[in-house]
Structures are given as structure tokens and as C-alpha cells.
Amino acid sequence: MPTVFRFNGLRVVIYPNDHRPAHVHVKGAGGEAVFILHCPGGPPELRESYGFKLSELNTIETTISGQLAVLCAEWSNHHGNY
């Protein structure tokens, strides 16, 4: 599973055999969250999570929002259209 980037000890992952819509998995610190990206313009939307506190999810969402163009490009590289 390709790790697109890391921050705060977390990995942002795009699975190569995953399904649409464009989304990322954020893993680490005993939790996992999935955010739909809504490429190309966002904003990211939390689809599901476990193990993260609300404050952590807010930080993750803010970070993903700041990397949206990169994440959408990575999704496109692996899967084609959003």
C-alpha cells in the first residue's frame, strides 16, 4: 500500500486496488480514518474512523485539506479519474 505522505506519526495511504470515490486512509496512533477527497476542489469529508479523538480528526482533516491537490494527483496516478 503506497504511503502518500506522513505527518504527526500518521501515514496517509491510497490502496492500489481501491474503489471510487477518491479517498485516503489515515493510519497510526492506534486509529484509522477514511476521508473522501471530493477531487479536485474538496473539501475532504470524513467517511469513517475508529481510535481517533475528535481533536485528532480535526487536525487530520486540516492537514488533508492543505494537501488536497497532491492527494488528488496521487489518486489519479493510481486509479485514473476521480
mmCIF file of the N, C-alpha and C atoms, coordinates in Angstrom:
data_MODEL
# 
_entry.id   MODEL 
# 
loop_
_atom_site.group_PDB 
_atom_site.id 
_atom_site.type_symbol 
_atom_site.label_atom_id 
_atom_site.label_alt_id 
_atom_site.label_comp_id 
_atom_site.label_asym_id 
_atom_site.label_entity_id 
_atom_site.label_seq_id 
_atom_site.pdbx_PDB_ins_code 
_atom_site.Cartn_x 
_atom_site.Cartn_y 
_atom_site.Cartn_z 
_atom_site.occupancy 
_atom_site.B_iso_or_equiv 
_atom_site.pdbx_formal_charge 
_atom_site.auth_seq_id 
_atom_site.auth_comp_id 
_atom_site.auth_asym_id 
_atom_site.auth_atom_id 
_atom_site.pdbx_PDB_model_num 
ATOM 1   N N  . MET A 1 1  ? 0.848   -1.175 0.000   1.00 0.00 ? 1  MET A N  1 
ATOM 2   C CA . MET A 1 1  ? 0.000   0.000  0.000   1.00 0.00 ? 1  MET A CA 1 
ATOM 3   C C  . MET A 1 1  ? 0.888   1.230  0.000   1.00 0.00 ? 1  MET A C  1 
ATOM 4   N N  . PRO A 1 2  ? 0.760   2.069  -0.997  1.00 0.00 ? 2  PRO A N  1 
ATOM 5   C CA . PRO A 1 2  ? 1.608   3.258  -1.089  1.00 0.00 ? 2  PRO A CA 1 
ATOM 6   C C  . PRO A 1 2  ? 1.244   4.304  -0.033  1.00 0.00 ? 2  PRO A C  1 
ATOM 7   N N  . THR A 1 3  ? 2.242   4.713  0.722   1.00 0.00 ? 3  THR A N  1 
ATOM 8   C CA . THR A 1 3  ? 2.074   5.820  1.646   1.00 0.00 ? 3  THR A CA 1 
ATOM 9   C C  . THR A 1 3  ? 2.331   7.094  0.869   1.00 0.00 ? 3  THR A C  1 
ATOM 10  N N  . VAL A 1 4  ? 1.333   7.966  0.795   1.00 0.00 ? 4  VAL A N  1 
ATOM 11  C CA . VAL A 1 4  ? 1.443   9.199  0.024   1.00 0.00 ? 4  VAL A CA 1 
ATOM 12  C C  . VAL A 1 4  ? 2.270   10.220 0.791   1.00 0.00 ? 4  VAL A C  1 
ATOM 13  N N  . PHE A 1 5  ? 2.003   10.357 2.080   1.00 0.00 ? 5  PHE A N  1 
ATOM 14  C CA . PHE A 1 5  ? 2.842   11.194 2.931   1.00 0.00 ? 5  PHE A CA 1 
ATOM 15  C C  . PHE A 1 5  ? 2.589   10.856 4.393   1.00 0.00 ? 5  PHE A C  1 
ATOM 16  N N  . ARG A 1 6  ? 3.456   11.402 5.231   1.00 0.00 ? 6  ARG A N  1 
ATOM 17  C CA . ARG A 1 6  ? 3.380   11.179 6.680   1.00 0.00 ? 6  ARG A CA 1 
ATOM 18  C C  . ARG A 1 6  ? 3.342   12.529 7.388   1.00 0.00 ? 6  ARG A C  1 
ATOM 19  N N  . PHE A 1 7  ? 2.649   12.558 8.508   1.00 0.00 ? 7  PHE A N  1 
ATOM 20  C CA . PHE A 1 7  ? 2.634   13.745 9.367   1.00 0.00 ? 7  PHE A CA 1 
ATOM 21  C C  . PHE A 1 7  ? 2.215   13.314 10.763  1.00 0.00 ? 7  PHE A C  1 
ATOM 22  N N  . ASN A 1 8  ? 2.774   13.956 11.763  1.00 0.00 ? 8  ASN A N  1 
ATOM 23  C CA . ASN A 1 8  ? 2.430   13.693 13.176  1.00 0.00 ? 8  ASN A CA 1 
ATOM 24  C C  . ASN A 1 8  ? 2.417   12.197 13.511  1.00 0.00 ? 8  ASN A C  1 
ATOM 25  N N  . GLY A 1 9  ? 3.306   11.430 12.914  1.00 0.00 ? 9  GLY A N  1 
ATOM 26  C CA . GLY A 1 9  ? 3.350   9.997  13.173  1.00 0.00 ? 9  GLY A CA 1 
ATOM 27  C C  . GLY A 1 9  ? 2.275   9.197  12.475  1.00 0.00 ? 9  GLY A C  1 
ATOM 28  N N  . LEU A 1 10 ? 1.539   9.808  11.566  1.00 0.00 ? 10 LEU A N  1 
ATOM 29  C CA . LEU A 1 10 ? 0.464   9.140  10.827  1.00 0.00 ? 10 LEU A CA 1 
ATOM 30  C C  . LEU A 1 10 ? 0.878   8.922  9.375   1.00 0.00 ? 10 LEU A C  1 
ATOM 31  N N  . ARG A 1 11 ? 0.297   7.898  8.754   1.00 0.00 ? 11 ARG A N  1 
ATOM 32  C CA . ARG A 1 11 ? 0.520   7.631  7.337   1.00 0.00 ? 11 ARG A CA 1 
ATOM 33  C C  . ARG A 1 11 ? -0.768  7.891  6.570   1.00 0.00 ? 11 ARG A C  1 
ATOM 34  N N  . VAL A 1 12 ? -0.650  8.546  5.440   1.00 0.00 ? 12 VAL A N  1 
ATOM 35  C CA . VAL A 1 12 ? -1.782  8.747  4.535   1.00 0.00 ? 12 VAL A CA 1 
ATOM 36  C C  . VAL A 1 12 ? -1.561  7.793  3.373   1.00 0.00 ? 12 VAL A C  1 
ATOM 37  N N  . VAL A 1 13 ? -2.533  6.884  3.168   1.00 0.00 ? 13 VAL A N  1 
ATOM 38  C CA . VAL A 1 13 ? -2.372  5.765  2.257   1.00 0.00 ? 13 VAL A CA 1 
ATOM 39  C C  . VAL A 1 13 ? -3.462  5.784  1.189   1.00 0.00 ? 13 VAL A C  1 
ATOM 40  N N  . ILE A 1 14 ? -3.064  5.422  -0.045  1.00 0.00 ? 14 ILE A N  1 
ATOM 41  C CA . ILE A 1 14 ? -4.015  5.150  -1.128  1.00 0.00 ? 14 ILE A CA 1 
ATOM 42  C C  . ILE A 1 14 ? -3.763  3.711  -1.562  1.00 0.00 ? 14 ILE A C  1 
ATOM 43  N N  . TYR A 1 15 ? -4.752  2.850  -1.408  1.00 0.00 ? 15 TYR A N  1 
ATOM 44  C CA . TYR A 1 15 ? -4.606  1.459  -1.814  1.00 0.00 ? 15 TYR A CA 1 
ATOM 45  C C  . TYR A 1 15 ? -4.651  1.355  -3.335  1.00 0.00 ? 15 TYR A C  1 
ATOM 46  N N  . PRO A 1 16 ? -3.773  0.560  -3.935  1.00 0.00 ? 16 PRO A N  1 
ATOM 47  C CA . PRO A 1 16 ? -3.743  0.476  -5.397  1.00 0.00 ? 16 PRO A CA 1 
ATOM 48  C C  . PRO A 1 16 ? -4.960  -0.218 -6.004  1.00 0.00 ? 16 PRO A C  1 
ATOM 49  N N  . ASN A 1 17 ? -5.657  -1.041 -5.258  1.00 0.00 ? 17 ASN A N  1 
ATOM 50  C CA . ASN A 1 17 ? -6.814  -1.755 -5.804  1.00 0.00 ? 17 ASN A CA 1 
ATOM 51  C C  . ASN A 1 17 ? -8.120  -1.269 -5.182  1.00 0.00 ? 17 ASN A C  1 
ATOM 52  N N  . ASP A 1 18 ? -8.172  -0.002 -4.804  1.00 0.00 ? 18 ASP A N  1 
ATOM 53  C CA . ASP A 1 18 ? -9.334  0.534  -4.093  1.00 0.00 ? 18 ASP A CA 1 
ATOM 54  C C  . ASP A 1 18 ? -10.405 1.023  -5.066  1.00 0.00 ? 18 ASP A C  1 
ATOM 55  N N  . HIS A 1 19 ? -11.500 1.468  -4.538  1.00 0.00 ? 19 HIS A N  1 
ATOM 56  C CA . HIS A 1 19 ? -12.692 1.850  -5.300  1.00 0.00 ? 19 HIS A CA 1 
ATOM 57  C C  . HIS A 1 19 ? -12.894 3.359  -5.251  1.00 0.00 ? 19 HIS A C  1 
ATOM 58  N N  . ARG A 1 20 ? -13.739 3.836  -6.134  1.00 0.00 ? 20 ARG A N  1 
ATOM 59  C CA . ARG A 1 20 ? -14.142 5.242  -6.119  1.00 0.00 ? 20 ARG A CA 1 
ATOM 60  C C  . ARG A 1 20 ? -15.234 5.425  -5.080  1.00 0.00 ? 20 ARG A C  1 
ATOM 61  N N  . PRO A 1 21 ? -15.465 6.611  -4.592  1.00 0.00 ? 21 PRO A N  1 
ATOM 62  C CA . PRO A 1 21 ? -14.847 7.881  -4.952  1.00 0.00 ? 21 PRO A CA 1 
ATOM 63  C C  . PRO A 1 21 ? -13.438 7.988  -4.380  1.00 0.00 ? 21 PRO A C  1 
ATOM 64  N N  . ALA A 1 22 ? -12.693 8.971  -4.876  1.00 0.00 ? 22 ALA A N  1 
ATOM 65  C CA . ALA A 1 22 ? -11.329 9.191  -4.423  1.00 0.00 ? 22 ALA A CA 1 
ATOM 66  C C  . ALA A 1 22 ? -11.318 9.410  -2.914  1.00 0.00 ? 22 ALA A C  1 
ATOM 67  N N  . HIS A 1 23 ? -10.447 8.657  -2.227  1.00 0.00 ? 23 HIS A N  1 
ATOM 68  C CA . HIS A 1 23 ? -10.365 8.769  -0.777  1.00 0.00 ? 23 HIS A CA 1 
ATOM 69  C C  . HIS A 1 23 ? -8.989  8.323  -0.305  1.00 0.00 ? 23 HIS A C  1 
ATOM 70  N N  . VAL A 1 24 ? -8.679  8.650  0.936   1.00 0.00 ? 24 VAL A N  1 
ATOM 71  C CA . VAL A 1 24 ? -7.427  8.224  1.562   1.00 0.00 ? 24 VAL A CA 1 
ATOM 72  C C  . VAL A 1 24 ? -7.730  7.588  2.907   1.00 0.00 ? 24 VAL A C  1 
ATOM 73  N N  . HIS A 1 25 ? -6.823  6.707  3.306   1.00 0.00 ? 25 HIS A N  1 
ATOM 74  C CA . HIS A 1 25 ? -6.857  6.094  4.624   1.00 0.00 ? 25 HIS A CA 1 
ATOM 75  C C  . HIS A 1 25 ? -5.741  6.732  5.432   1.00 0.00 ? 25 HIS A C  1 
ATOM 76  N N  . VAL A 1 26 ? -6.053  7.162  6.636   1.00 0.00 ? 26 VAL A N  1 
ATOM 77  C CA . VAL A 1 26 ? -5.055  7.736  7.527   1.00 0.00 ? 26 VAL A CA 1 
ATOM 78  C C  . VAL A 1 26 ? -4.890  6.750  8.678   1.00 0.00 ? 26 VAL A C  1 
ATOM 79  N N  . LYS A 1 27 ? -3.638  6.273  8.868   1.00 0.00 ? 27 LYS A N  1 
ATOM 80  C CA . LYS A 1 27 ? -3.384  5.204  9.837   1.00 0.00 ? 27 LYS A CA 1 
ATOM 81  C C  . LYS A 1 27 ? -2.292  5.598  10.806  1.00 0.00 ? 27 LYS A C  1 
ATOM 82  N N  . GLY A 1 28 ? -2.454  5.138  12.032  1.00 0.00 ? 28 GLY A N  1 
ATOM 83  C CA . GLY A 1 28 ? -1.426  5.331  13.041  1.00 0.00 ? 28 GLY A CA 1 
ATOM 84  C C  . GLY A 1 28 ? -2.021  5.727  14.363  1.00 0.00 ? 28 GLY A C  1 
ATOM 85  N N  . ALA A 1 29 ? -1.179  5.749  15.401  1.00 0.00 ? 29 ALA A N  1 
ATOM 86  C CA . ALA A 1 29 ? -1.600  6.144  16.750  1.00 0.00 ? 29 ALA A CA 1 
ATOM 87  C C  . ALA A 1 29 ? -2.804  5.345  17.231  1.00 0.00 ? 29 ALA A C  1 
ATOM 88  N N  . GLY A 1 30 ? -2.891  4.080  16.802  1.00 0.00 ? 30 GLY A N  1 
ATOM 89  C CA . GLY A 1 30 ? -3.977  3.221  17.250  1.00 0.00 ? 30 GLY A CA 1 
ATOM 90  C C  . GLY A 1 30 ? -5.305  3.482  16.585  1.00 0.00 ? 30 GLY A C  1 
ATOM 91  N N  . GLY A 1 31 ? -5.312  4.228  15.488  1.00 0.00 ? 31 GLY A N  1 
ATOM 92  C CA . GLY A 1 31 ? -6.569  4.522  14.812  1.00 0.00 ? 31 GLY A CA 1 
ATOM 93  C C  . GLY A 1 31 ? -6.441  4.473  13.306  1.00 0.00 ? 31 GLY A C  1 
ATOM 94  N N  . GLU A 1 32 ? -7.587  4.553  12.669  1.00 0.00 ? 32 GLU A N  1 
ATOM 95  C CA . GLU A 1 32 ? -7.664  4.661  11.218  1.00 0.00 ? 32 GLU A CA 1 
ATOM 96  C C  . GLU A 1 32 ? -8.875  5.512  10.876  1.00 0.00 ? 32 GLU A C  1 
ATOM 97  N N  . ALA A 1 33 ? -8.703  6.360  9.873   1.00 0.00 ? 33 ALA A N  1 
ATOM 98  C CA . ALA A 1 33 ? -9.802  7.190  9.386   1.00 0.00 ? 33 ALA A CA 1 
ATOM 99  C C  . ALA A 1 33 ? -9.774  7.166  7.863   1.00 0.00 ? 33 ALA A C  1 
ATOM 100 N N  . VAL A 1 34 ? -10.944 7.277  7.274   1.00 0.00 ? 34 VAL A N  1 
ATOM 101 C CA . VAL A 1 34 ? -11.066 7.341  5.821   1.00 0.00 ? 34 VAL A CA 1 
ATOM 102 C C  . VAL A 1 34 ? -11.736 8.662  5.482   1.00 0.00 ? 34 VAL A C  1 
ATOM 103 N N  . PHE A 1 35 ? -11.092 9.408  4.586   1.00 0.00 ? 35 PHE A N  1 
ATOM 104 C CA . PHE A 1 35 ? -11.621 10.695 4.143   1.00 0.00 ? 35 PHE A CA 1 
ATOM 105 C C  . PHE A 1 35 ? -11.876 10.653 2.646   1.00 0.00 ? 35 PHE A C  1 
ATOM 106 N N  . ILE A 1 36 ? -13.104 10.967 2.234   1.00 0.00 ? 36 ILE A N  1 
ATOM 107 C CA . ILE A 1 36 ? -13.421 11.156 0.822   1.00 0.00 ? 36 ILE A CA 1 
ATOM 108 C C  . ILE A 1 36 ? -12.845 12.514 0.435   1.00 0.00 ? 36 ILE A C  1 
ATOM 109 N N  . LEU A 1 37 ? -12.138 12.563 -0.701  1.00 0.00 ? 37 LEU A N  1 
ATOM 110 C CA . LEU A 1 37 ? -11.418 13.779 -1.062  1.00 0.00 ? 37 LEU A CA 1 
ATOM 111 C C  . LEU A 1 37 ? -12.264 14.814 -1.791  1.00 0.00 ? 37 LEU A C  1 
ATOM 112 N N  . HIS A 1 38 ? -13.297 14.382 -2.519  1.00 0.00 ? 38 HIS A N  1 
ATOM 113 C CA . HIS A 1 38 ? -14.102 15.291 -3.344  1.00 0.00 ? 38 HIS A CA 1 
ATOM 114 C C  . HIS A 1 38 ? -13.212 16.061 -4.325  1.00 0.00 ? 38 HIS A C  1 
ATOM 115 N N  . CYS A 1 39 ? -12.377 15.289 -5.024  1.00 0.00 ? 39 CYS A N  1 
ATOM 116 C CA . CYS A 1 39 ? -11.459 15.876 -6.007  1.00 0.00 ? 39 CYS A CA 1 
ATOM 117 C C  . CYS A 1 39 ? -12.234 16.524 -7.148  1.00 0.00 ? 39 CYS A C  1 
ATOM 118 N N  . PRO A 1 40 ? -11.690 17.566 -7.725  1.00 0.00 ? 40 PRO A N  1 
ATOM 119 C CA . PRO A 1 40 ? -10.408 18.165 -7.389  1.00 0.00 ? 40 PRO A CA 1 
ATOM 120 C C  . PRO A 1 40 ? -10.509 19.320 -6.395  1.00 0.00 ? 40 PRO A C  1 
ATOM 121 N N  . GLY A 1 41 ? -11.712 19.786 -6.060  1.00 0.00 ? 41 GLY A N  1 
ATOM 122 C CA . GLY A 1 41 ? -11.831 21.008 -5.274  1.00 0.00 ? 41 GLY A CA 1 
ATOM 123 C C  . GLY A 1 41 ? -12.091 20.845 -3.796  1.00 0.00 ? 41 GLY A C  1 
ATOM 124 N N  . GLY A 1 42 ? -12.352 19.589 -3.357  1.00 0.00 ? 42 GLY A N  1 
ATOM 125 C CA . GLY A 1 42 ? -12.614 19.372 -1.939  1.00 0.00 ? 42 GLY A CA 1 
ATOM 126 C C  . GLY A 1 42 ? -13.954 19.923 -1.519  1.00 0.00 ? 42 GLY A C  1 
ATOM 127 N N  . PRO A 1 43 ? -14.200 20.070 -0.266  1.00 0.00 ? 43 PRO A N  1 
ATOM 128 C CA . PRO A 1 43 ? -13.323 19.757 0.857   1.00 0.00 ? 43 PRO A CA 1 
ATOM 129 C C  . PRO A 1 43 ? -13.388 18.271 1.204   1.00 0.00 ? 43 PRO A C  1 
ATOM 130 N N  . PRO A 1 44 ? -12.346 17.745 1.851   1.00 0.00 ? 44 PRO A N  1 
ATOM 131 C CA . PRO A 1 44 ? -12.380 16.357 2.306   1.00 0.00 ? 44 PRO A CA 1 
ATOM 132 C C  . PRO A 1 44 ? -13.516 16.152 3.311   1.00 0.00 ? 44 PRO A C  1 
ATOM 133 N N  . GLU A 1 45 ? -14.032 14.937 3.314   1.00 0.00 ? 45 GLU A N  1 
ATOM 134 C CA . GLU A 1 45 ? -15.154 14.603 4.207   1.00 0.00 ? 45 GLU A CA 1 
ATOM 135 C C  . GLU A 1 45 ? -14.848 13.290 4.919   1.00 0.00 ? 45 GLU A C  1 
ATOM 136 N N  . LEU A 1 46 ? -14.989 13.275 6.223   1.00 0.00 ? 46 LEU A N  1 
ATOM 137 C CA . LEU A 1 46 ? -14.776 12.056 6.997   1.00 0.00 ? 46 LEU A CA 1 
ATOM 138 C C  . LEU A 1 46 ? -15.858 11.040 6.653   1.00 0.00 ? 46 LEU A C  1 
ATOM 139 N N  . ARG A 1 47 ? -15.421 9.846  6.231   1.00 0.00 ? 47 ARG A N  1 
ATOM 140 C CA . ARG A 1 47 ? -16.368 8.767  5.945   1.00 0.00 ? 47 ARG A CA 1 
ATOM 141 C C  . ARG A 1 47 ? -16.518 7.847  7.147   1.00 0.00 ? 47 ARG A C  1 
ATOM 142 N N  . GLU A 1 48 ? -15.396 7.523  7.773   1.00 0.00 ? 48 GLU A N  1 
ATOM 143 C CA . GLU A 1 48 ? -15.445 6.651  8.943   1.00 0.00 ? 48 GLU A CA 1 
ATOM 144 C C  . GLU A 1 48 ? -14.131 6.766  9.703   1.00 0.00 ? 48 GLU A C  1 
ATOM 145 N N  . SER A 1 49 ? -14.188 6.417  10.975  1.00 0.00 ? 49 SER A N  1 
ATOM 146 C CA . SER A 1 49 ? -12.964 6.413  11.773  1.00 0.00 ? 49 SER A CA 1 
ATOM 147 C C  . SER A 1 49 ? -13.148 5.549  13.002  1.00 0.00 ? 49 SER A C  1 
ATOM 148 N N  . TYR A 1 50 ? -12.023 5.099  13.522  1.00 0.00 ? 50 TYR A N  1 
ATOM 149 C CA . TYR A 1 50 ? -12.017 4.475  14.839  1.00 0.00 ? 50 TYR A CA 1 
ATOM 150 C C  . TYR A 1 50 ? -10.668 4.763  15.476  1.00 0.00 ? 50 TYR A C  1 
ATOM 151 N N  . GLY A 1 51 ? -10.669 4.960  16.765  1.00 0.00 ? 51 GLY A N  1 
ATOM 152 C CA . GLY A 1 51 ? -9.450  5.131  17.514  1.00 0.00 ? 51 GLY A CA 1 
ATOM 153 C C  . GLY A 1 51 ? -8.893  6.542  17.588  1.00 0.00 ? 51 GLY A C  1 
ATOM 154 N N  . PHE A 1 52 ? -9.471  7.486  16.839  1.00 0.00 ? 52 PHE A N  1 
ATOM 155 C CA . PHE A 1 52 ? -9.006  8.869  16.892  1.00 0.00 ? 52 PHE A CA 1 
ATOM 156 C C  . PHE A 1 52 ? -9.978  9.715  17.707  1.00 0.00 ? 52 PHE A C  1 
ATOM 157 N N  . LYS A 1 53 ? -9.447  10.678 18.441  1.00 0.00 ? 53 LYS A N  1 
ATOM 158 C CA . LYS A 1 53 ? -10.272 11.659 19.135  1.00 0.00 ? 53 LYS A CA 1 
ATOM 159 C C  . LYS A 1 53 ? -10.727 12.713 18.137  1.00 0.00 ? 53 LYS A C  1 
ATOM 160 N N  . LEU A 1 54 ? -11.782 13.438 18.486  1.00 0.00 ? 54 LEU A N  1 
ATOM 161 C CA . LEU A 1 54 ? -12.306 14.477 17.612  1.00 0.00 ? 54 LEU A CA 1 
ATOM 162 C C  . LEU A 1 54 ? -11.240 15.518 17.286  1.00 0.00 ? 54 LEU A C  1 
ATOM 163 N N  . SER A 1 55 ? -10.451 15.903 18.267  1.00 0.00 ? 55 SER A N  1 
ATOM 164 C CA . SER A 1 55 ? -9.402  16.901 18.015  1.00 0.00 ? 55 SER A CA 1 
ATOM 165 C C  . SER A 1 55 ? -8.370  16.370 17.020  1.00 0.00 ? 55 SER A C  1 
ATOM 166 N N  . GLU A 1 56 ? -8.060  15.086 17.082  1.00 0.00 ? 56 GLU A N  1 
ATOM 167 C CA . GLU A 1 56 ? -7.129  14.481 16.129  1.00 0.00 ? 56 GLU A CA 1 
ATOM 168 C C  . GLU A 1 56 ? -7.729  14.454 14.730  1.00 0.00 ? 56 GLU A C  1 
ATOM 169 N N  . LEU A 1 57 ? -9.014  14.129 14.646  1.00 0.00 ? 57 LEU A N  1 
ATOM 170 C CA . LEU A 1 57 ? -9.691  14.118 13.340  1.00 0.00 ? 57 LEU A CA 1 
ATOM 171 C C  . LEU A 1 57 ? -9.705  15.514 12.722  1.00 0.00 ? 57 LEU A C  1 
ATOM 172 N N  . ASN A 1 58 ? -9.897  16.533 13.543  1.00 0.00 ? 58 ASN A N  1 
ATOM 173 C CA . ASN A 1 58 ? -9.876  17.910 13.033  1.00 0.00 ? 58 ASN A CA 1 
ATOM 174 C C  . ASN A 1 58 ? -8.503  18.256 12.474  1.00 0.00 ? 58 ASN A C  1 
ATOM 175 N N  . THR A 1 59 ? -7.449  17.848 13.172  1.00 0.00 ? 59 THR A N  1 
ATOM 176 C CA . THR A 1 59 ? -6.084  18.093 12.695  1.00 0.00 ? 59 THR A CA 1 
ATOM 177 C C  . THR A 1 59 ? -5.822  17.335 11.401  1.00 0.00 ? 59 THR A C  1 
ATOM 178 N N  . ILE A 1 60 ? -6.265  16.098 11.337  1.00 0.00 ? 60 ILE A N  1 
ATOM 179 C CA . ILE A 1 60 ? -6.096  15.292 10.122  1.00 0.00 ? 60 ILE A CA 1 
ATOM 180 C C  . ILE A 1 60 ? -6.815  15.953 8.955   1.00 0.00 ? 60 ILE A C  1 
ATOM 181 N N  . GLU A 1 61 ? -8.058  16.356 9.171   1.00 0.00 ? 61 GLU A N  1 
ATOM 182 C CA . GLU A 1 61 ? -8.831  16.984 8.091   1.00 0.00 ? 61 GLU A CA 1 
ATOM 183 C C  . GLU A 1 61 ? -8.157  18.261 7.599   1.00 0.00 ? 61 GLU A C  1 
ATOM 184 N N  . THR A 1 62 ? -7.658  19.073 8.507   1.00 0.00 ? 62 THR A N  1 
ATOM 185 C CA . THR A 1 62 ? -6.969  20.306 8.125   1.00 0.00 ? 62 THR A CA 1 
ATOM 186 C C  . THR A 1 62 ? -5.723  19.998 7.308   1.00 0.00 ? 62 THR A C  1 
ATOM 187 N N  . THR A 1 63 ? -4.971  19.005 7.733   1.00 0.00 ? 63 THR A N  1 
ATOM 188 C CA . THR A 1 63 ? -3.753  18.628 7.010   1.00 0.00 ? 63 THR A CA 1 
ATOM 189 C C  . THR A 1 63 ? -4.090  18.093 5.623   1.00 0.00 ? 63 THR A C  1 
ATOM 190 N N  . ILE A 1 64 ? -5.095  17.234 5.533   1.00 0.00 ? 64 ILE A N  1 
ATOM 191 C CA . ILE A 1 64 ? -5.505  16.690 4.233   1.00 0.00 ? 64 ILE A CA 1 
ATOM 192 C C  . ILE A 1 64 ? -5.985  17.809 3.318   1.00 0.00 ? 64 ILE A C  1 
ATOM 193 N N  . SER A 1 65 ? -6.720  18.749 3.864   1.00 0.00 ? 65 SER A N  1 
ATOM 194 C CA . SER A 1 65 ? -7.189  19.886 3.061   1.00 0.00 ? 65 SER A CA 1 
ATOM 195 C C  . SER A 1 65 ? -6.018  20.645 2.454   1.00 0.00 ? 65 SER A C  1 
ATOM 196 N N  . GLY A 1 66 ? -4.950  20.807 3.219   1.00 0.00 ? 66 GLY A N  1 
ATOM 197 C CA . GLY A 1 66 ? -3.777  21.511 2.738   1.00 0.00 ? 66 GLY A CA 1 
ATOM 198 C C  . GLY A 1 66 ? -2.990  20.740 1.692   1.00 0.00 ? 66 GLY A C  1 
ATOM 199 N N  . GLN A 1 67 ? -3.223  19.445 1.606   1.00 0.00 ? 67 GLN A N  1 
ATOM 200 C CA . GLN A 1 67 ? -2.526  18.578 0.650   1.00 0.00 ? 67 GLN A CA 1 
ATOM 201 C C  . GLN A 1 67 ? -3.465  18.056 -0.433  1.00 0.00 ? 67 GLN A C  1 
ATOM 202 N N  . LEU A 1 68 ? -4.643  18.657 -0.570  1.00 0.00 ? 68 LEU A N  1 
ATOM 203 C CA . LEU A 1 68 ? -5.676  18.109 -1.457  1.00 0.00 ? 68 LEU A CA 1 
ATOM 204 C C  . LEU A 1 68 ? -5.198  17.939 -2.893  1.00 0.00 ? 68 LEU A C  1 
ATOM 205 N N  . ALA A 1 69 ? -4.522  18.920 -3.456  1.00 0.00 ? 69 ALA A N  1 
ATOM 206 C CA . ALA A 1 69 ? -4.067  18.819 -4.850  1.00 0.00 ? 69 ALA A CA 1 
ATOM 207 C C  . ALA A 1 69 ? -3.113  17.640 -5.025  1.00 0.00 ? 69 ALA A C  1 
ATOM 208 N N  . VAL A 1 70 ? -2.212  17.460 -4.074  1.00 0.00 ? 70 VAL A N  1 
ATOM 209 C CA . VAL A 1 70 ? -1.259  16.348 -4.135  1.00 0.00 ? 70 VAL A CA 1 
ATOM 210 C C  . VAL A 1 70 ? -1.993  15.018 -4.008  1.00 0.00 ? 70 VAL A C  1 
ATOM 211 N N  . LEU A 1 71 ? -2.926  14.932 -3.085  1.00 0.00 ? 71 LEU A N  1 
ATOM 212 C CA . LEU A 1 71 ? -3.663  13.684 -2.877  1.00 0.00 ? 71 LEU A CA 1 
ATOM 213 C C  . LEU A 1 71 ? -4.520  13.332 -4.084  1.00 0.00 ? 71 LEU A C  1 
ATOM 214 N N  . CYS A 1 72 ? -5.162  14.322 -4.676  1.00 0.00 ? 72 CYS A N  1 
ATOM 215 C CA . CYS A 1 72 ? -5.978  14.062 -5.872  1.00 0.00 ? 72 CYS A CA 1 
ATOM 216 C C  . CYS A 1 72 ? -5.104  13.612 -7.031  1.00 0.00 ? 72 CYS A C  1 
ATOM 217 N N  . ALA A 1 73 ? -3.927  14.202 -7.172  1.00 0.00 ? 73 ALA A N  1 
ATOM 218 C CA . ALA A 1 73 ? -2.997  13.786 -8.227  1.00 0.00 ? 73 ALA A CA 1 
ATOM 219 C C  . ALA A 1 73 ? -2.524  12.354 -7.991  1.00 0.00 ? 73 ALA A C  1 
ATOM 220 N N  . GLU A 1 74 ? -2.241  12.009 -6.741  1.00 0.00 ? 74 GLU A N  1 
ATOM 221 C CA . GLU A 1 74 ? -1.829  10.639 -6.420  1.00 0.00 ? 74 GLU A CA 1 
ATOM 222 C C  . GLU A 1 74 ? -2.950  9.649  -6.715  1.00 0.00 ? 74 GLU A C  1 
ATOM 223 N N  . TRP A 1 75 ? -4.178  10.006 -6.333  1.00 0.00 ? 75 TRP A N  1 
ATOM 224 C CA . TRP A 1 75 ? -5.314  9.125  -6.629  1.00 0.00 ? 75 TRP A CA 1 
ATOM 225 C C  . TRP A 1 75 ? -5.413  8.910  -8.132  1.00 0.00 ? 75 TRP A C  1 
ATOM 226 N N  . SER A 1 76 ? -5.307  9.983  -8.885  1.00 0.00 ? 76 SER A N  1 
ATOM 227 C CA . SER A 1 76 ? -5.395  9.910  -10.342 1.00 0.00 ? 76 SER A CA 1 
ATOM 228 C C  . SER A 1 76 ? -4.273  9.033  -10.917 1.00 0.00 ? 76 SER A C  1 
ATOM 229 N N  . ASN A 1 77 ? -3.072  9.128  -10.365 1.00 0.00 ? 77 ASN A N  1 
ATOM 230 C CA . ASN A 1 77 ? -1.956  8.299  -10.828 1.00 0.00 ? 77 ASN A CA 1 
ATOM 231 C C  . ASN A 1 77 ? -2.236  6.806  -10.635 1.00 0.00 ? 77 ASN A C  1 
ATOM 232 N N  . HIS A 1 78 ? -2.911  6.456  -9.554  1.00 0.00 ? 78 HIS A N  1 
ATOM 233 C CA . HIS A 1 78 ? -3.202  5.058  -9.251  1.00 0.00 ? 78 HIS A CA 1 
ATOM 234 C C  . HIS A 1 78 ? -4.471  4.558  -9.908  1.00 0.00 ? 78 HIS A C  1 
ATOM 235 N N  . HIS A 1 79 ? -5.481  5.424  -10.044 1.00 0.00 ? 79 HIS A N  1 
ATOM 236 C CA . HIS A 1 79 ? -6.818  4.966  -10.423 1.00 0.00 ? 79 HIS A CA 1 
ATOM 237 C C  . HIS A 1 79 ? -7.430  5.659  -11.629 1.00 0.00 ? 79 HIS A C  1 
ATOM 238 N N  . GLY A 1 80 ? -6.773  6.663  -12.172 1.00 0.00 ? 80 GLY A N  1 
ATOM 239 C CA . GLY A 1 80 ? -7.378  7.409  -13.266 1.00 0.00 ? 80 GLY A CA 1 
ATOM 240 C C  . GLY A 1 80 ? -8.337  8.451  -12.718 1.00 0.00 ? 80 GLY A C  1 
ATOM 241 N N  . ASN A 1 81 ? -9.473  8.596  -13.357 1.00 0.00 ? 81 ASN A N  1 
ATOM 242 C CA . ASN A 1 81 ? -10.446 9.613  -12.959 1.00 0.00 ? 81 ASN A CA 1 
ATOM 243 C C  . ASN A 1 81 ? -10.880 9.443  -11.518 1.00 0.00 ? 81 ASN A C  1 
ATOM 244 N N  . TYR A 1 82 ? -11.361 10.539 -10.949 1.00 0.00 ? 82 TYR A N  1 
ATOM 245 C CA . TYR A 1 82 ? -11.784 10.533 -9.552  1.00 0.00 ? 82 TYR A CA 1 
ATOM 246 C C  . TYR A 1 82 ? -13.050 9.742  -9.378  1.00 0.00 ? 82 TYR A C  1 
# 
